[in-house]
Amino acid sequence: MRTKRYLVTQNHISEYPEPITLTKGAPLIVGEQYQGSEGWQGWFFCTTPGQESGWVPAQIIEIINGNTARAREDYTARELNVQKGDLLLGSRVLNGWVWCENPANSESGWVPLSNLQEVNQ
């Protein structure tokens, strides 16, 4: 997977201090689909035993029957708190979000793509 460099153009602070975290095969109950104006199609509010509910991208969800599903792969909804001017390394883009690492502090998590500008290497 090719890593890209991103400059943070707008601050992002997570609203979910206890993100849903799944291991491959974890059971899920799939709820509502995200309906905001940000262009983040393909996110579903899911529940799994013993955790807070959270947003999971459609690519991670394997429907078994109705709204019963399981995780196709390991996943965490952890968001990365970032400040304008931070330089990040992004490794995966899903539905308007990028999985990033901040090399300055080794923290990682999801950041909205709209808050980032790709930096040519």
C-alpha positions, 0 to 999 in steps of 0.5 A, a space after each residue: 500500500 503506497 503511503 502519501 504525505 498530507 498537510 492538515 488544512 483544518 483542525 479535526 478533533 474526535 467526537 468519539 473518545 471510545 471508538 468501536 474496534 473490531 477483529 476480523 469475524 467480529 459480530 455486528 448489528 448494522 444500523 443507520 447509514 450516515 446521511 450528512 452533507 460531507 460526502 461520506 457515503 458508505 458509513 454505517 452505525 454498527 453495534 458489537 457486544 461489549 463496546 460503544 456503537 460506532 461508524 464502520 465503512 461498508 467495505 469492512 461489513 460482511 452482511 450475513 442476514 438482514 442487519 446481522 453481519 461480521 467484520 471482514 477485517 480488523 478495524 478501529 474507528 479511532 480518529 486522529 486529532 490534528 491541527 492545521 499545519 501538521 504533516 501526516 502520512 496517509 495509507 488508506 482512503 475509505 469513504 472520504 476519510 484517510 487512515 493517517 499517522 502523525 510522525 511527530 508523535 506516532 499517533 494514528 487514526 482516521 482524518 477527514 480527507 476534506 481536512 487534508 491536502 496531498 503534498 507532492 513528494 
